[in-house]
Amino acid sequence: MSIRVDRPNGGEMTGKSPALPHRWLLPAFYVVLLLAAVLIFWGIRVIGESEVPVVSTAVSAVTEGAAARKTPDAANTVLLHVLATLTAVIVLGRILAVGFRAIGQPSVIGEVVAGILLGPSVLGAISPEAMHLLIPDAAADPHGRVVAAMGIISQIGIVLYMFIVGLELNTTMLVKSAHAAIAISHASIIIPFLAGTGLALWLFPHFAPETTSFTSFSLFLGVAMAITAFPVLARILTDRRLEKTPLGVLALSCAATDDVTAWCLLAFVVGVVQSNVSGAIWVVVLTSVYLAVMLLFVRPFAVRLLRRDERHVPRGTIPTLFVAVLASAFVTEAIGIHAVFGAFLLGAIIPHDLPITKSIHDNLHNVVTMLFLPAFFAMSGMNTQIGLMNNLEHWLICAAITAVATVGKFGGTFLAAKMAQISTRDASILGVLMNTRGLMELIVLNIGLSLGVISPVLFAMMVLMAVATTMMTGPILSVLWPKEENSAVA
């Protein structure tokens, strides 16, 4: 299948590299969009910081709930609880993943739902005793050792997973599709980002922790709205055998660019949250030095190391890579931009197309996704307390968040794609694909919750938004891009 490009006179032109009659239109749109975004966010920030009072109604109950989950036990009892929890999440996640795949949904949805089902939202509401067999209550574990152990395992899993996501980035593809991909991707970030910061004016008085400033809250909400799940999107296209079509390549390029940009934004937001103004500037300086070292020194060294023998993985390569991943994650965590960014960047600078890279990816992927990530899903499930959404207003707010996230992401992508002279249907398909959030959104939300930027009530709403926007991708894509066309393309 080729991307259909609309001519100004209403006709269509089919091809992989269309000759655009108005090449100035997309760059001009991009520049205007950036300038407008800065001005609009500045206005939102001024209003929010000066006029919005903090009325934290939901946070006190949340803080008490979080404290109640902290717990003491002997080391062997902690290990028993951790093993039981991992086993339960892995088994239930695999079962649900098969069921969701059967109805055309990505398997990650089943794993996310498994974590929610085993947490306080479902199992805890039905039988708290059964849930405490996995995660003991405060009486049994007042120091929270089980939760702490699960948290450490989940964080290591996310660090390794983000390294894998970085390995999957095809930088050559990004360069080839740079003209349209960067503008479309950034529009799909800027517009939902502004929508999220605007929504913060409404949500801040009710769902912001007392110690959180409006600037931190609005920035984080904007980034959370702007995320696209590159791995889930890639899996959807691969399952439909569309990843090598012109539109599939453009979608992957946009999603990859989106991920890189979004993680850079998140790194900046985390720096703002954790520091004062001068501290945030220092974080930016250290991050710039870190990026320069990674690109100018680490990348050439990695290329030489991995190209020495492209057919076999040298004995010391895997340990060296693990040390490098942990070191890079440590540096970014010490700087103040979170460990996942360091792991992601290290994976991104390693050459994508080497047989050694593929071997490393394949060997690491199964261990991380099947063993470590379940710990993350379990912790996400424990943090997702849907029961806190205990009235109609909360559910309407959740629906509004989902609507704003969808319209912002789809609208930004669609508008920029049309500016690039892409046909209406193909622009719609891109918009639907870029609205996929999945696991990447959960990672961002857990970072926000751990930093105290959002309350557990808002966390639950955002998790439901992530699940809803990911689940709607497959069915809508089937309507816009029927299976008959998939078969013809394949």
Protein Blocks (a to p, Z undefined) as FASTA:
>chain_A
ZZddddfkopacddfbdcdfblmlmmmmmmmmmmmmmmmmmmmmmmmmmmmccddfklmm
mmmmmmmmpccddfklmmmmmmmmmmmmmmmmmmmmmmmmmnopafklmmmmmmmmmmmk
lmmmmmmmlmmmmmccfklmmnommmmmmmmmmmmmmmmmmmmmmmmpcfklmmmmmmmm
mmmmmmmmmmmmmmmmmmmmmmmmmmgcfklcfklmmmmmmmmmmpccfklmmmmmmmno
pmmgmklmmmmmmmmmmmmmmmmmmmmmmmmmmpcfklmmmmmmmmmmmmmmmmmmmmmm
mmmmmmmpmmbccfklmmmmmmmmmmmmmmmmmnonojklmmmmmmmmpcfkbmklmmmm
mmmmmmmmmmmmmmmmmmmmmmmcfklmmcfklmmmmmmmmmmmmmmmmmmmmmmmmmno
pafklmmmmmmmmmpnklmlmmmmmmmmmnomacfklmmmmmmmmmmmmmmmmmmmmmmm
cfklmmmmZZ
